[in-house]
Amino acid sequence: MKPVLVAITFFILFTQFGFAQTLQSVTFFNGATDVNDIAVDNYGNFYATGFYYADLMQNGFTLLTSKGNSDTFIGKFTNSGAIIWLMSFGGKSFDVGRSITVDLEENVYVVGDFSDSASIGGTQLISSGGTDIFVLKFNSAGNLLWAKNFGGPLSEICNSMTTDASGNSYLGGDFYDSTSLGTHNFTSYGQYDIFILKLNTDGNILWAQQAGGERSENVSTITSDASGNIYLTGNFMMTASFGSKQLVSDFNGSVYFVKFNSSGECIWANQSSVPSSATGVGITVDPLGIVYASGTFFETLTLGSLSLFNEGGSDLFVTKLNDMGQFVWLGRASGTATFDYFFQSHIVVDAFGNSYVSGYFDGTVNFGSIQLNCPGVSEPYLAKLDPAGNFVWVQKGTGPYINSSNTVALLGNDQVFMGGVYGEHFSLGGPELPYWGCFIASYSAATGIQNDLSTPVDFSLSQNYPNPFNPSTRIDYSVPVSSNVVIALFDVLGNEISTLLNEHKLPGFYSLDFNSNSLPSGVYFYKLTAGNSSLTNKMILIK
């Protein structure tokens, strides 16, 4: 793990569409980077994984440096977005983190794919050929507990991972031609086939399943319920077998929804009727075992007795299934013209049956009675639906270039996250994010009352927390007007030791995380200066 010295988070107010919600925080990294997945724990912390090329930066600081082409980043953050720990996994080739999850003991799991060899700390994994799958497990402090890789001579990709209440983990992905997953050797029935793996708490394979047919199939998302049942969605062409269940489509492809029990037995499988040209992207389950799923479709989408006619280039669908896999309702957001498209559509659900969908779009699109326009290339969206499948509110980011959301996560019933990539001049309703890179934004999930966090009335410097500390502490401050902000560190003799921050800031609330690895125990002072104003506080380092 490489030390991170300074991390900044800022809070801005989001432009409203529909009812009022509050954007609570935005965390961003600069460079050629993207966020692929977000997870949350019971303490309000969030976790993210993705990839970056060259340097992963934030506010001019280099946080991580790639060992070759793309490397995987893995991070843990406070609820307001300050970095708790951040590390990389990679080698000389292309390495991508695709999914992250947290179990009930706050252990963190990351899955992705790598080529050749890749390492983290002193642990190295070597590919069997082509692209292999990696799985990493960390404890809450970011210490690596184990690292595993699976694969054969060609290509495997794992897009999604989930854990159950016992700490077992489940992987869903696809492989080309043939693969070796521990002692399980699979040969595809056609081109790409699906694999499902169950691992115990030590990363050993408990069982492996193959699914597929004569063409290509994929897994977009895998999720689990409190009883250890797992649910998958994705796309298949022509035919696909899941255990004893067989689905039939055509060359255009259909979306599938499948449930397995914890022993790997297929309980039910359902699909869109032919023709549909539909792809399942997201799937989630509520505490009662009710399933919610999302995806995109062309032409006509028919799920059971429910049908939608495509009105744009590709439309967004959201559906609810009961515990028997039967469709309850079907909703959608649509474009207004042939070249209006929806991309991605990941979904989460709260305990009340409200669902949240996030992805990105171009053109002009309608979420029920709410219409959004993308004047640039593409823009991310986050939408809330009520238990009946009606859109309640929609949020979006704005910028002239490619901007997207790849994931969505929910903390309890109160806070929802989305994350993705942004280009220059990108805004989430407040100040533009600097340069280009990736972002993670969190929002109040409630409707109605809005908390205005955008403009503080006072110049303030909070006592660092914790204090005393070792080795890291957090400093909160606010600036009411746009100004150059400096935070400097001094010893007890008044000698300046280092400058923790020196940059222009817009009005807002900010946090800075300071790591004291290079300093001895003692009393120190930190001074905040902005314009003609300054404030000083004392901190105590005990090692």
ZIHU-V758112 format. One record per residue. N is the residue number from 1. PHI is phi in whole degrees, -180 to 180 (NA if undefined). OMEGA is omega as a letter, one per 40 degrees, with the letter a starting at -180 (* if undefined). Layout:
BEGIN
n: {N N}
phi: {PHI PHI}
omega: {OMEGA OMEGA}
END
This chain:
BEGIN
n: {1 2 3 4 5 6 7 8 9 10 11 12 13 14 15 16 17 18 19 20 21 22 23 24 25 26 27 28 29 30 31 32 33 34 35 36 37 38 39 40 41 42 43 44 45 46 47 48 49 50 51 52 53 54 55 56 57 58 59 60 61 62 63 64 65 66 67 68 69 70 71 72 73 74 75 76 77 78 79 80 81 82 83 84 85 86 87 88 89 90 91 92 93 94 95 96 97 98 99 100 101 102 103 104 105 106 107 108 109 110 111 112 113 114 115 116 117 118 119 120 121 122 123 124 125 126 127 128 129 130 131 132 133 134 135 136 137 138 139 140 141 142 143 144 145 146 147 148 149 150 151 152 153 154 155 156 157 158 159 160 161 162 163 164 165 166 167 168 169 170 171 172 173 174 175 176 177 178 179 180 181 182 183 184 185 186 187 188 189 190 191 192 193 194 195 196 197 198 199 200 201 202 203 204 205 206 207 208 209 210 211 212 213 214 215 216 217 218 219 220 221 222 223 224 225 226 227 228 229 230 231 232 233 234 235 236 237 238 239 240 241 242 243 244 245 246 247 248 249 250 251 252 253 254 255 256 257 258 259 260 261 262 263 264 265 266 267 268 269 270 271 272 273 274 275 276 277 278 279 280 281 282 283 284 285 286 287 288 289 290 291 292 293 294 295 296 297 298 299 300 301 302 303 304 305 306 307 308 309 310 311 312 313 314 315 316 317 318 319 320 321 322 323 324 325 326 327 328 329 330 331 332 333 334 335 336 337 338 339 340 341 342 343 344 345 346 347 348 349 350 351 352 353 354 355 356 357 358 359 360 361 362 363 364 365 366 367 368 369 370 371 372 373 374 375 376 377 378 379 380 381 382 383 384 385 386 387 388 389 390 391 392 393 394 395 396 397 398 399 400 401 402 403 404 405 406 407 408 409 410 411 412 413 414 415 416 417 418 419 420 421 422 423 424 425 426 427 428 429 430 431 432 433 434 435 436 437 438 439 440 441 442 443 444 445 446 447 448 449 450 451 452 453 454 455 456 457 458 459 460 461 462 463 464 465 466 467 468 469 470 471 472 473 474 475 476 477 478 479 480 481 482 483 484 485 486 487 488 489 490 491 492 493 494 495 496 497 498 499 500 501 502 503 504 505 506 507 508 509 510 511 512 513 514 515 516 517 518 519 520 521 522 523 524 525 526 527 528 529 530 531 532 533 534 535 536 537 538 539 540 541 542 543}
phi: {NA -93 -69 -110 -85 -137 -136 -117 -129 -129 -118 -139 -95 -91 -61 -97 -134 74 -77 -84 -133 -118 -76 -92 -161 -133 -111 -139 -126 -105 120 -81 -150 -152 -95 -101 -158 -133 -136 -131 -115 -76 -97 92 -73 -125 -130 -146 -140 179 -148 -152 -107 59 -114 -96 -125 -154 53 86 -95 -85 -94 -140 -125 -68 -84 -161 -83 -92 -118 -86 -109 -134 -140 -117 -134 -67 -61 -87 104 -73 -72 -92 -151 -150 -150 -129 -133 175 -152 -80 -105 -99 -132 -135 -84 -112 -148 -139 -148 -129 -91 -69 -96 69 -75 -115 -121 -130 -128 -173 -138 -147 -125 60 -137 -150 -142 -141 60 -97 -101 -121 -114 -122 -70 -82 137 61 -108 -108 -92 -118 -132 -120 -124 -122 -84 -63 -83 91 -83 -71 -93 -162 -138 -130 -137 -137 156 -116 -77 -112 -128 -131 -135 -113 -89 -153 -146 -146 -126 -109 -67 -93 87 -74 -122 -127 -117 -128 -162 -142 -137 -109 71 -154 -154 -123 -117 65 -90 -97 -111 -119 -119 -67 -77 -140 -103 -93 -117 -95 -124 -132 -121 -115 -114 -83 -66 -96 86 -89 -73 -90 -157 -138 -127 -114 -141 154 -160 -78 -117 -123 -135 -144 -108 -90 -144 -127 -142 -136 -110 -67 -94 87 -72 -123 -133 -130 -142 176 -138 -144 -121 65 -133 -153 -111 -119 61 -88 -94 -119 -114 -129 -134 -138 -68 -76 92 -133 -88 -122 -136 -135 -121 -117 -84 -70 -92 92 -90 -74 -89 -152 -143 -138 -157 -83 -74 -86 -88 -147 49 -111 -132 -82 -115 -122 -149 -150 -139 -92 -61 -93 84 -84 -103 -125 -140 -146 -180 -131 -154 -108 56 -108 -107 -124 -120 63 -95 -103 -135 -133 -106 -62 -115 -135 -69 -138 -104 -93 -121 -134 -138 -118 -121 -79 -71 -99 84 -93 -77 -101 -147 -140 -122 -159 -119 -136 -80 -104 -149 -61 -102 -98 -127 -105 -129 59 177 -77 -140 -136 -136 -96 -70 -98 88 -79 -116 -129 -123 -140 -172 -150 -149 -133 78 -116 -133 -119 -104 62 -89 -98 -109 -122 -125 -108 -79 -101 -81 -157 -140 -78 -134 -137 -128 -112 -117 -79 -60 -93 90 -93 -71 -99 -153 -140 -120 -151 -99 -136 -175 -81 -113 -77 -133 -150 -121 -110 -158 -146 -143 -131 -106 59 -116 -114 -137 -125 -119 -136 -151 -177 -119 -139 -104 -63 60 -97 -136 -105 108 -117 -62 -65 -71 -73 55 -144 162 -125 -139 -132 -119 -121 -136 -69 -81 -78 -116 98 -75 -113 -96 -85 -103 -83 -131 -70 -94 -123 -85 -141 -138 -84 -65 -60 -140 -76 -154 -63 -145 -171 -98 -114 -148 -116 -120 -103 -154 -141 -129 -83 -133 -65 -166 -81 -114 -126 -121 -117 -111 -128 -88 -70 -90 88 -82 -74 -92 -162 -104 -82 -155 -155 -162 -77 -128 -80 -56 166 -99 -135 -132 -132 -100 -115 -110 -104 -53 -91 -106 -82 -59 157 -99 -132 -124 -120 -120 -102 -127 -144 64 -96 -108 -151 -139 -133 -133 -105 -129 -122 -105 -123 -112}
omega: {i a i a a i a i i a i a a i a i a i a i a i a i i i a i a i i a i i i a i i i i a i i i i a a i a a i i i a i a i i i i i a i i a i a i i i i i i a i a i a i i i a i i a a a i a i a a a a a i a a i i a i a i i i a i i i i a a i i i i a i a i a a i a a i a a i i i i i i i i i a a i i a i i i a i a i i a a a i i i a a a i i i a a a i i a a i a a a i i a i i a a i a i a i a i a i i i a i i a i i i a i i i a i i i i i i i a a a a i i i i a i i a i a a a i i a a i i a i i i a i i i a i a i i a i i a i i i i i i a i i i a i i i i a i i i a i i a e i a a i i a a i a a a a i a i a i a a i i a i i a i i i a i a a i i a a a i i a i i i a i i i a i i i a a i a i a i a i i a a a i a i i a i i a i a i a a i i a a a i i i a i a i a a i a i a a i i i i a a i a i i i a i i i a i i i i a i i i i i a i a a a i a i a a i i a i a i a a a a i a a a i i a i i a i i i i i i a i i a i a i a i a i a a i i a a i a i a a i a a i a i a i i a e i e a i e a i a i i i i i a i i a i a i i a a a i a i i i i a a i a a i a a a i i i i a i i i a i a a a a i i i i i i i a i i i a i a i i a i a i a i i i *}
END
